[in-house]
Amino acid sequence: MFMANASLTYAGKATSSCRKVALNTYIAELIESQSDYNFEVAKANTYPDSDERKELISEAKADLKETRAELWGRYKARVEVCAGTMEDYYNPEIDPEDFLSPEEIAANPNPFLPLIPGTVYTYEADTEDGLETIRVEVTEDTKEILGIDCIVVRDTVSIEDELVEDTKDWFTQDKDGNVWYFGEISFNYEDGEIEDLEGSWEADVEGAKPGIVMFANPEAMIGTVYRQEYAVGEAEDIGEIVGVDATAETTYMVFEGCLQTADYTPMEPGVIEHKFYAPGIGFVREQKVGEDEIVELVSIETP
């Protein structure tokens, strides 16, 4: 009932492991949407008034139609990622011997994403909900994942001084200089109370796998499409290296010679963020394509 013929035709091309994952995820999400629809119809049928029942069922059908279209877009986006990364089966080999200790990382950091404990970055953005403030602190805390002591980076987001997100990200750096992302735990708030942990994931838990968020030599990899994280249906961020000689204007200062990436996720098809990283500093600016809202660096505290 929930798979159109067009979907079956497109799905028939899913021959690689990567495309099979996209197809399986699509089917699972369709089944969930159908279940939600049936539940709404069941609730509608508890109303004695026939006109009210019809209206509620009509709304449920409209929501289902819209959801199906969104899920089809996600499926196509996931298949496009398979083509962009040219991967069959994403399974990075992780050997603790290939990674640096937090002390070694601080002594020899990746210039575009330095993980030096005690550093605090503050960013701001004017949003439709008010002033958004993002505080990112590289802490001295660590979390062991897959035998590696990952550095804990705390990221808090507030809108008009009200906390909306408090996240602990887990990063590490290999001996070649690549910075890896091993997961996060994200507390999402509403009205001062924890609403959910949406977006949280950890490498090696329920099939989740780490990704690279910053290459050691991005100048040699322009055009490369890569996975920054991989937890199916939860965290699927993708990056593409656009250039290494960009200029980024921020409240803090104007940065030259920046690395520019295009970041997106198949979970939100069509949403692309251009991010800029200054050498020796790290992330300094972000702007979504087609939107005026800008996230920019406003201050840095160093240890």
VOPAGU-2260 file (C-alpha; in pm, 1 decimal, decimal comma):
REM VOPAGU-2260
SITE   aa  ch    i         X         Y         Z
SITE  MET   A    0       0,0       0,0       0,0
SITE  PHE   A    1     275,4     242,2      87,0
SITE  MET   A    2     519,5     180,2    -202,7
SITE  ALA   A    3     432,0     333,6    -536,9
SITE  ASN   A    4     541,2     170,1    -862,8
SITE  ALA   A    5     787,4     454,2    -920,9
SITE  SER   A    6     948,5     372,1    -588,3
SITE  LEU   A    7     983,4       7,5    -684,0
SITE  THR   A    8    1142,0     100,1   -1015,3
SITE  TYR   A    9    1399,5     325,2    -852,2
SITE  ALA   A   10    1461,5      79,0    -570,9
SITE  GLY   A   11    1537,8    -191,7    -822,5
SITE  LYS   A   12    1866,8     -16,4    -896,9
SITE  ALA   A   13    1984,4     -69,6    -539,4
SITE  THR   A   14    2249,2    -329,5    -609,8
SITE  SER   A   15    2540,5    -212,5    -394,1
SITE  SER   A   16    2548,8    -246,1     -16,2
SITE  CYS   A   17    2525,4     130,8      18,1
SITE  ARG   A   18    2210,3     144,4    -194,0
SITE  LYS   A   19    2061,1    -151,5     -10,6
SITE  VAL   A   20    2099,8      40,8     314,4
SITE  ALA   A   21    1920,9     335,2     152,6
SITE  LEU   A   22    1639,5     107,5      36,6
SITE  ASN   A   23    1603,0     -69,5     372,5
SITE  THR   A   24    1591,9     264,2     552,7
SITE  TYR   A   25    1331,4     394,9     309,0
SITE  ILE   A   26    1107,5      91,3     361,4
SITE  ALA   A   27    1143,4     114,6     741,4
SITE  GLU   A   28    1051,1     483,1     739,2
SITE  LEU   A   29     754,2     415,8     511,7
SITE  ILE   A   30     626,0     145,9     744,5
SITE  GLU   A   31     661,6     382,3    1039,8
SITE  SER   A   32     470,4     655,9     855,5
SITE  GLN   A   33     193,3     410,4     768,2
SITE  SER   A   34     174,9     303,6    1131,6
SITE  ASP   A   35     145,5     666,0    1241,0
SITE  TYR   A   36    -132,9     718,5     987,7
SITE  ASN   A   37    -326,9     414,6    1109,5
SITE  PHE   A   38    -292,2     533,7    1467,2
SITE  GLU   A   39    -431,0     877,1    1376,4
SITE  VAL   A   40    -721,4     716,9    1192,3
SITE  ALA   A   41    -790,2     498,3    1494,0
SITE  LYS   A   42    -805,3     805,5    1716,7
SITE  ALA   A   43   -1029,7     982,4    1465,9
SITE  ASN   A   44   -1276,0     692,8    1478,3
SITE  THR   A   45   -1328,8     749,5    1849,9
SITE  TYR   A   46   -1515,8    1072,2    1769,8
SITE  PRO   A   47   -1892,7    1024,6    1746,9
SITE  ASP   A   48   -1948,5    1315,8    1506,6
SITE  SER   A   49   -1907,3    1193,8    1146,3
SITE  ASP   A   50   -1799,0    1531,0    1007,9
SITE  GLU   A   51   -1527,4    1558,3    1271,3
SITE  ARG   A   52   -1411,1    1204,6    1196,6
SITE  LYS   A   53   -1391,6    1277,8     825,2
SITE  GLU   A   54   -1193,7    1596,1     883,7
SITE  LEU   A   55    -941,2    1422,7    1110,0
SITE  ILE   A   56    -899,2    1132,6     868,8
SITE  SER   A   57    -856,4    1374,5     579,7
SITE  GLU   A   58    -581,7    1555,4     773,1
SITE  ALA   A   59    -412,2    1223,6     847,8
SITE  LYS   A   60    -417,4    1132,0     475,9
SITE  ALA   A   61    -267,4    1468,6     381,8
SITE  ASP   A   62       6,6    1425,9     641,4
SITE  LEU   A   63      81,7    1076,0     512,8
SITE  LYS   A   64     107,4    1200,1     154,8
SITE  GLU   A   65     346,3    1477,3     259,6
SITE  THR   A   66     556,4    1237,9     467,2
SITE  ARG   A   67     582,0     988,3     180,1
SITE  ALA   A   68     713,2    1263,9     -47,2
SITE  GLU   A   69     972,4    1363,1     213,3
SITE  LEU   A   70    1085,4    1002,2     259,8
SITE  TRP   A   71    1117,4     953,7    -115,8
SITE  GLY   A   72    1339,7    1262,4    -123,5
SITE  ARG   A   73    1553,6    1115,5     154,3
SITE  TYR   A   74    1587,5     787,9     -32,4
SITE  LYS   A   75    1703,0     958,9    -351,3
SITE  ALA   A   76    1945,2    1173,4    -149,4
SITE  ARG   A   77    2093,9     864,1      16,3
SITE  VAL   A   78    2143,5     697,5    -321,5
SITE  GLU   A   79    2312,3    1013,9    -448,0
SITE  VAL   A   80    2548,0     997,3    -149,6
SITE  CYS   A   81    2638,1     642,3    -252,5
SITE  ALA   A   82    2732,3     772,5    -595,7
SITE  GLY   A   83    2914,8    1076,3    -456,1
SITE  THR   A   84    3129,2     879,3    -212,5
SITE  MET   A   85    3170,3     596,8    -466,3
SITE  GLU   A   86    3143,3     349,4    -181,8
SITE  ASP   A   87    2994,6       4,0    -172,8
SITE  TYR   A   88    3025,2     -63,6     198,0
SITE  TYR   A   89    3124,6     207,8     444,2
SITE  ASN   A   90    3338,1      44,7     710,6
SITE  PRO   A   91    3644,9     244,3     819,4
SITE  GLU   A   92    3912,4      30,5     980,4
SITE  ILE   A   93    3985,4     162,6    1328,1
SITE  ASP   A   94    4304,8      60,1    1505,1
SITE  PRO   A   95    4385,5     243,2    1831,0
SITE  GLU   A   96    4754,2     227,5    1737,1
SITE  ASP   A   97    4681,9     461,8    1446,0
SITE  PHE   A   98    4555,3     742,9    1670,2
SITE  LEU   A   99    4723,3    1007,1    1884,1
SITE  SER   A  100    4668,8    1065,7    2253,8
SITE  PRO   A  101    4494,3    1391,8    2354,0
SITE  GLU   A  102    4831,8    1530,1    2464,9
SITE  GLU   A  103    4988,6    1446,3    2128,0
SITE  ILE   A  104    4694,7    1604,4    1945,4
SITE  ALA   A  105    4731,4    1928,9    2143,7
SITE  ALA   A  106    5102,0    1936,2    2058,0
SITE  ASN   A  107    5044,4    1878,4    1686,6
SITE  PRO   A  108    4685,4    1977,2    1600,6
SITE  ASN   A  109    4521,0    1977,8    1262,4
SITE  PRO   A  110    4545,9    2348,0    1161,1
SITE  PHE   A  111    4186,8    2364,2    1035,0
SITE  LEU   A  112    4036,4    2195,1    1341,4
SITE  PRO   A  113    4275,5    2229,0    1637,1
SITE  LEU   A  114    4168,6    2032,6    1944,4
SITE  ILE   A  115    4350,3    2220,1    2219,4
SITE  PRO   A  116    4191,8    2183,3    2566,3
SITE  GLY   A  117    4089,4    2510,8    2726,1
SITE  THR   A  118    4002,6    2680,7    2397,7
SITE  VAL   A  119    3653,5    2831,7    2387,2
SITE  TYR   A  120    3489,5    2957,1    2068,7
SITE  THR   A  121    3175,6    3171,9    2073,2
SITE  TYR   A  122    2953,7    3213,4    1768,2
SITE  GLU   A  123    2638,4    3415,1    1705,6
SITE  ALA   A  124    2357,2    3416,9    1453,3
SITE  ASP   A  125    2050,3    3636,0    1410,7
SITE  THR   A  126    1758,5    3395,5    1372,2
SITE  GLU   A  127    1382,9    3438,5    1337,4
SITE  ASP   A  128    1357,2    3328,5    1702,7
SITE  GLY   A  129    1614,2    3581,6    1824,6
SITE  LEU   A  130    1988,4    3593,9    1884,3
SITE  GLU   A  131    2143,5    3248,2    1882,1
SITE  THR   A  132    2465,8    3202,2    2080,2
SITE  ILE   A  133    2683,0    2895,0    2036,6
SITE  ARG   A  134    2963,2    2822,1    2281,3
SITE  VAL   A  135    3212,7    2550,5    2189,7
SITE  GLU   A  136    3467,2    2442,4    2451,3
SITE  VAL   A  137    3747,7    2192,8    2396,2
SITE  THR   A  138    3755,4    2027,7    2737,3
SITE  GLU   A  139    4020,8    1822,4    2912,8
SITE  ASP   A  140    3773,2    1536,2    2947,9
SITE  THR   A  141    3799,9    1220,6    2739,0
SITE  LYS   A  142    3573,4     929,9    2651,1
SITE  GLU   A  143    3708,0     591,8    2544,7
SITE  ILE   A  144    3547,7     462,4    2226,3
SITE  LEU   A  145    3682,4     163,2    2032,1
SITE  GLY   A  146    3992,1     171,8    2252,0
SITE  ILE   A  147    4068,0     536,0    2173,6
SITE  ASP   A  148    4062,9     826,9    2420,1
SITE  CYS   A  149    3844,2    1076,6    2237,3
SITE  ILE   A  150    3846,9    1444,8    2332,3
SITE  VAL   A  151    3517,7    1576,5    2466,8
SITE  VAL   A  152    3408,3    1903,5    2305,5
SITE  ARG   A  153    3109,0    2066,5    2472,6
SITE  ASP   A  154    2874,5    2260,7    2245,7
SITE  THR   A  155    2588,5    2464,7    2394,0
SITE  VAL   A  156    2326,2    2654,0    2195,8
SITE  SER   A  157    2111,0    2928,4    2346,4
SITE  ILE   A  158    1848,2    3155,3    2193,9
SITE  GLU   A  159    1799,7    3485,2    2374,7
SITE  ASP   A  160    1994,2    3334,8    2667,1
SITE  GLU   A  161    1763,3    3032,2    2692,7
SITE  LEU   A  162    1943,2    2697,6    2658,1
SITE  VAL   A  163    1806,7    2486,3    2371,5
SITE  GLU   A  164    2086,4    2232,6    2322,8
SITE  ASP   A  165    2376,0    2095,9    2527,6
SITE  THR   A  166    2597,2    1851,6    2340,7
SITE  LYS   A  167    2915,7    1660,1    2412,7
SITE  ASP   A  168    3096,7    1567,7    2091,2
SITE  TRP   A  169    3376,5    1308,9    2078,7
SITE  PHE   A  170    3671,3    1380,0    1850,5
SITE  THR   A  171    4013,9    1233,5    1795,0
SITE  GLN   A  172    4301,3    1268,2    1547,7
SITE  ASP   A  173    4495,9     997,5    1372,3
SITE  LYS   A  174    4870,7     992,9    1318,0
SITE  ASP   A  175    4830,5    1122,8     963,1
SITE  GLY   A  176    4655,4    1434,5    1096,0
SITE  ASN   A  177    4294,4    1354,3    1004,2
SITE  VAL   A  178    4033,3    1453,6    1265,4
SITE  TRP   A  179    3767,0    1190,8    1332,2
SITE  TYR   A  180    3419,6    1221,2    1480,0
SITE  PHE   A  181    3316,9     929,2    1703,1
SITE  GLY   A  182    2974,3    1048,9    1815,3
SITE  GLU   A  183    2786,2    1275,7    2051,4
SITE  ILE   A  184    2528,6    1288,9    2324,3
SITE  SER   A  185    2289,1    1574,4    2268,1
SITE  PHE   A  186    2040,0    1704,3    2523,7
SITE  ASN   A  187    1767,9    1908,0    2352,2
SITE  TYR   A  188    1574,8    2149,4    2573,4
SITE  GLU   A  189    1237,2    2316,7    2557,2
SITE  ASP   A  190    1117,6    2562,5    2821,4
SITE  GLY   A  191    1411,1    2472,1    3042,5
SITE  GLU   A  192    1337,4    2097,8    3040,5
SITE  ILE   A  193    1512,3    1817,4    2852,0
SITE  GLU   A  194    1286,0    1727,5    2559,1
SITE  ASP   A  195    1485,7    1446,0    2395,4
SITE  LEU   A  196    1828,7    1314,8    2297,0
SITE  GLU   A  197    1765,4    1331,6    1923,0
SITE  GLY   A  198    2085,3    1325,8    1718,4
SITE  SER   A  199    2284,5    1130,2    1976,8
SITE  TRP   A  200    2496,3     839,8    1857,0
SITE  GLU   A  201    2818,7     656,9    1939,8
SITE  ALA   A  202    3056,4     469,8    1709,9
SITE  ASP   A  203    3026,9      90,3    1738,5
SITE  VAL   A  204    2682,5     111,4    1900,9
SITE  GLU   A  205    2391,3     -25,6    1694,1
SITE  GLY   A  206    2598,8     -21,1    1377,5
SITE  ALA   A  207    2711,7     342,2    1402,7
SITE  LYS   A  208    3052,0     422,2    1253,7
SITE  PRO   A  209    3289,8     717,2    1289,8
SITE  GLY   A  210    3362,6     962,5    1012,1
SITE  ILE   A  211    3629,1    1216,4     921,3
SITE  VAL   A  212    3540,4    1581,1     985,3
SITE  MET   A  213    3873,3    1729,7     877,6
SITE  PHE   A  214    4139,5    1588,0     648,8
SITE  ALA   A  215    4509,3    1637,7     710,6
SITE  ASN   A  216    4564,1    1768,9     356,7
SITE  PRO   A  217    4232,9    1910,6     229,1
SITE  GLU   A  218    4407,6    2106,1     -45,9
SITE  ALA   A  219    4477,6    1774,5    -219,3
SITE  MET   A  220    4116,0    1659,4    -191,5
SITE  ILE   A  221    3906,1    1933,1    -351,3
SITE  GLY   A  222    3580,3    1781,8    -472,4
SITE  THR   A  223    3601,1    1487,5    -234,1
SITE  VAL   A  224    3268,6    1376,2     -83,5
SITE  TYR   A  225    3302,1    1206,8     255,3
SITE  ARG   A  226    3103,9    1083,2     553,5
SITE  GLN   A  227    3146,5    1287,0     870,0
SITE  GLU   A  228    2929,1    1052,8    1076,5
SITE  TYR   A  229    2725,0     742,4    1012,7
SITE  ALA   A  230    2434,4     624,1    1224,6
SITE  VAL   A  231    2154,0     530,2     986,3
SITE  GLY   A  232    1842,6     737,2    1043,4
SITE  GLU   A  233    2006,4     938,5    1321,1
SITE  ALA   A  234    2331,2    1097,7    1204,8
SITE  GLU   A  235    2427,4    1098,4     836,2
SITE  ASP   A  236    2621,0    1421,4     777,5
SITE  ILE   A  237    2816,1    1446,4     452,3
SITE  GLY   A  238    3091,0    1690,2     359,7
SITE  GLU   A  239    3241,8    1802,3      30,0
SITE  ILE   A  240    3561,9    2004,2       2,3
SITE  VAL   A  241    3491,4    2311,1    -212,3
SITE  GLY   A  242    3819,6    2501,8    -192,2
SITE  VAL   A  243    4112,5    2607,3      24,2
SITE  ASP   A  244    4155,7    2976,8     -60,5
SITE  ALA   A  245    3827,8    3128,9      53,0
SITE  THR   A  246    3773,5    3451,8     246,0
SITE  ALA   A  247    3542,6    3453,3     547,4
SITE  GLU   A  248    3420,0    3777,3     702,7
SITE  THR   A  249    3319,1    3755,1    1068,3
SITE  THR   A  250    3260,6    3989,2    1359,0
SITE  TYR   A  251    3587,4    3866,0    1505,3
SITE  MET   A  252    3796,4    3944,2    1195,1
SITE  VAL   A  253    3832,4    3875,5     822,7
SITE  PHE   A  254    4004,4    3544,5     754,6
SITE  GLU   A  255    4200,0    3469,0     437,9
SITE  GLY   A  256    4307,0    3132,1     299,1
SITE  CYS   A  257    4011,2    2945,9     448,8
SITE  LEU   A  258    3904,9    2592,2     377,3
SITE  GLN   A  259    3547,3    2590,2     244,5
SITE  THR   A  260    3320,6    2287,1     264,9
SITE  ALA   A  261    2962,6    2213,0     161,8
SITE  ASP   A  262    2790,4    2009,9     433,6
SITE  TYR   A  263    2455,2    1837,4     404,7
SITE  THR   A  264    2258,1    1532,2     513,9
SITE  PRO   A  265    2023,0    1310,0     313,6
SITE  MET   A  266    1786,9    1335,9     610,0
SITE  GLU   A  267    1719,8    1697,6     500,2
SITE  PRO   A  268    1742,2    1693,0     118,8
SITE  GLY   A  269    1826,6    2025,1     -41,8
SITE  VAL   A  270    1969,3    2188,6     272,2
SITE  ILE   A  271    2336,5    2276,8     213,8
SITE  GLU   A  272    2562,8    2463,5     455,5
SITE  HIS   A  273    2881,9    2630,7     341,7
SITE  LYS   A  274    3134,1    2622,9     625,8
SITE  PHE   A  275    3466,2    2805,7     647,2
SITE  TYR   A  276    3769,8    2702,1     849,6
SITE  ALA   A  277    4063,0    2937,6     907,1
SITE  PRO   A  278    4414,8    2792,1     941,7
SITE  GLY   A  279    4531,1    2793,6    1302,1
SITE  ILE   A  280    4180,4    2881,9    1425,0
SITE  GLY   A  281    3924,6    2630,5    1299,4
SITE  PHE   A  282    3557,4    2684,9    1219,2
SITE  VAL   A  283    3474,9    3054,5    1172,8
SITE  ARG   A  284    3161,3    3094,1     958,0
SITE  GLU   A  285    2857,4    2908,1     825,5
SITE  GLN   A  286    2579,5    3000,8     584,7
SITE  LYS   A  287    2300,4    2792,1     437,2
SITE  VAL   A  288    2262,2    2815,0      61,9
SITE  GLY   A  289    1968,2    3038,1     -29,4
SITE  GLU   A  290    1932,5    3185,3     319,3
SITE  ASP   A  291    2055,8    3507,0     478,9
SITE  GLU   A  292    2117,1    3363,1     826,4
SITE  ILE   A  293    2488,0    3345,5     910,7
SITE  VAL   A  294    2667,6    3179,6    1200,0
SITE  GLU   A  295    2991,9    3364,7    1267,7
SITE  LEU   A  296    3277,4    3362,7    1514,8
SITE  VAL   A  297    3263,8    3650,4    1764,2
SITE  SER   A  298    3531,1    3558,5    2019,8
SITE  ILE   A  299    3803,3    3308,6    2111,5
SITE  GLU   A  300    3938,7    3227,6    2456,5
SITE  THR   A  301    4272,2    3046,7    2463,1
SITE  PRO   A  302    4428,7    2850,1    2748,4
